[in-house]
Amino acid sequence: MTSRTPLPTRDIVDLNINPEPTWYPIPLGGAETALWGETLAAEVVTDALSRRTLGAQLTALQVRLAGIGNPRVSCAVWVPYPESGRASCALGFELTDIGAGLSSADAAAQQLAEMQADEGRRFPGTEYLGVTTWEGEVEAGPFVAAHNFISRRDPGDAEATIEERTVFAVFPPGAAQFVQLVFSAEGVGAFVNMPRQTEEVVATLRVELEETA
């Protein structure tokens, strides 16, 4: 059963985020893609070893994200401590169509239920160790969100790695799509308070809807 609220009708034609300067967009295609990781590393760190380590990590991250092959996905990376030779978090954000016949409230409830269903989920190599969900609102619209700790172990690995992740689904009023933002930190400790700090990034989200007829 769907709610009686008006169904979303206008497409999102543009979106952007404007986080603090230590977040950097990741080019996933075009001429600017070549040598992006090495170039950024050279701009933000002077130590040769840290520069090589960071450049290699950024390049590997870029290749992995570009391999997704989804033209609706945009990505960024957080490098608050470049002298460490490590990036702290990757961000992917994309548009997702709201299902036919669903209101934004219906779709938000559906997304929240899916987030909550991750509690205790496990499959080969992956286990959700903890899931916390919440709801809120930013200037772009209301959102539902989840904070996850995920254990990952590839075959042959002696120990598992822990990914700390937040996922946001933002529903701009009247839009036929919602914006999903996924923040992924390889390891615990990159953030003091990941839910709060990533919500601050989500608060910078701006969307543009198509003009009404």
C-alpha positions in Angstrom: 0.0 0.0 0.0 1.3 3.4 -0.9 0.7 6.7 1.0 -1.6 9.4 -0.2 1.2 12.0 -0.5 1.8 13.2 -4.1 4.0 11.0 -6.2 7.4 12.5 -7.2 7.4 13.8 -10.8 10.5 15.9 -11.5 13.9 14.5 -12.5 17.1 15.6 -10.8 19.1 17.2 -13.5 22.2 18.2 -11.5 23.7 17.5 -8.1 26.9 18.4 -6.2 28.4 18.4 -2.8 30.8 21.0 -1.4 32.7 19.4 1.5 35.8 20.7 3.2 38.9 21.1 1.0 40.5 17.8 2.1 37.9 16.0 0.0 38.9 15.6 -3.6 36.8 14.5 -6.6 37.9 11.3 -8.3 37.8 11.5 -12.2 36.4 8.3 -13.6 36.9 9.0 -17.3 38.3 11.4 -19.8 41.8 12.9 -20.2 41.9 14.1 -16.5 41.9 10.5 -15.4 45.5 9.8 -16.5 48.0 10.1 -13.7 45.4 11.6 -11.4 46.5 9.7 -8.3 50.2 10.5 -8.7 49.5 14.1 -9.5 47.3 14.7 -6.4 49.7 12.9 -4.2 52.5 15.2 -5.4 50.4 18.3 -4.7 49.5 17.4 -1.1 52.6 15.7 0.4 56.3 16.4 0.1 57.8 13.2 1.6 58.9 10.9 -1.2 57.8 7.7 0.4 54.4 9.0 1.6 53.9 10.5 -1.9 54.5 7.1 -3.6 52.3 5.2 -1.1 49.5 7.7 -1.4 49.7 7.9 -5.2 49.5 4.1 -5.5 46.5 3.9 -3.2 44.7 6.7 -5.0 45.4 5.1 -8.4 44.2 1.7 -7.2 41.0 3.3 -5.8 40.3 5.2 -9.0 40.7 2.0 -11.1 38.4 0.0 -8.9 35.7 2.7 -8.9 35.9 3.3 -12.6 35.5 -0.4 -13.1 31.9 -0.1 -11.7 31.0 1.4 -15.0 27.9 3.3 -13.7 27.6 6.7 -15.4 25.3 7.8 -12.5 28.1 7.4 -9.9 30.4 10.2 -8.8 33.2 9.7 -6.3 35.5 11.6 -4.0 38.2 10.7 -1.5 39.1 12.2 1.9 42.8 12.8 2.5 43.0 14.8 5.8 46.5 13.5 6.7 48.4 13.2 3.4 51.8 12.8 5.3 50.5 9.4 6.5 50.6 8.2 2.9 47.0 7.0 3.2 43.6 8.2 2.2 41.0 8.0 5.0 37.7 7.5 3.3 36.1 7.1 -0.2 32.7 8.5 -1.1 30.4 7.3 -3.9 27.1 9.1 -4.6 24.5 8.3 -7.3 21.0 8.9 -8.3 18.5 6.0 -7.9 15.0 6.1 -9.4 12.1 5.9 -6.9 9.9 2.9 -7.8 6.8 3.4 -9.9 3.8 4.3 -7.8 5.8 5.0 -4.7 5.9 8.3 -2.8 9.2 9.7 -1.4 7.9 8.6 2.1 7.3 5.1 0.9 10.7 4.9 -0.8 12.4 6.2 2.4 10.7 3.6 4.5 11.7 0.9 2.1 15.3 2.1 2.2 15.4 2.3 6.0 14.0 -1.3 6.2 16.7 -2.5 3.8 19.4 -0.8 5.9 18.0 -2.4 9.1 17.9 -5.8 7.5 21.7 -5.8 7.2 22.0 -6.4 11.0 23.7 -9.7 11.4 23.9 -10.3 7.7 26.7 -12.6 6.6 27.9 -14.2 3.4 31.3 -15.7 2.4 34.0 -13.3 3.4 31.7 -10.6 4.7 29.9 -10.2 8.0 28.0 -7.1 9.3 29.1 -6.7 12.9 26.9 -3.8 13.8 24.2 -1.7 12.2 22.8 1.6 13.5 20.1 3.5 11.6 18.7 7.0 12.0 16.6 9.6 10.2 17.1 13.3 9.7 16.9 16.2 7.2 19.3 18.4 5.4 18.7 21.3 3.1 18.3 19.0 0.1 15.6 17.0 1.8 14.9 14.3 4.4 17.1 11.3 4.7 17.5 7.8 6.2 20.9 6.6 7.1 22.9 3.6 8.5 26.3 3.3 10.2 27.9 -0.1 9.7 30.9 -2.1 10.8 31.7 -4.8 8.3 34.2 -7.6 8.6 35.9 -8.7 5.4 38.2 -11.6 4.8 39.4 -12.8 1.4 40.4 -16.5 1.0 43.9 -16.9 2.3 43.9 -13.8 4.5 45.2 -14.5 8.0 43.0 -11.7 9.5 39.9 -9.9 8.6 39.8 -6.2 7.9 37.1 -4.0 9.3 35.3 -1.5 7.1 33.5 1.4 8.8 30.7 2.7 6.6 27.8 5.1 6.5 25.1 5.1 3.9 22.6 7.9 3.3 19.5 8.0 1.1 18.4 11.7 0.6 14.9 12.4 -0.8 14.6 15.9 -2.4 10.9 17.0 -2.3 9.2 16.3 -5.6 12.1 14.5 -7.1 11.7 11.3 -9.1 15.0 10.0 -7.8 16.8 9.9 -4.4 20.5 10.5 -3.9 22.4 7.6 -2.2 25.8 8.5 -0.6 28.1 5.7 0.6 31.1 6.6 2.8 33.7 3.8 3.2 36.7 3.9 5.6 39.1 1.0 5.5 39.6 0.5 9.2 38.3 2.0 12.4 39.8 5.3 13.6 39.7 7.4 10.4 36.8 9.4 12.0 36.2 10.7 15.5 32.5 10.3 14.9 31.7 9.0 11.4 27.9 9.4 11.5 28.2 13.0 12.5 31.1 13.9 10.3 29.7 12.3 7.2 26.3 13.8 7.8 28.1 17.2 7.7 29.2 16.3 4.2 25.7 15.2 3.2 24.4 18.6 4.5 26.4 20.3 1.6 24.4 18.3 -1.0 22.6 20.5 -3.5 20.3 19.3 -6.2 18.6 20.9 -9.2 15.2 19.6 -10.5 14.0 20.0 -14.0 11.8 22.9 -14.7 8.1 22.4 -14.5 6.1 22.6 -17.8 
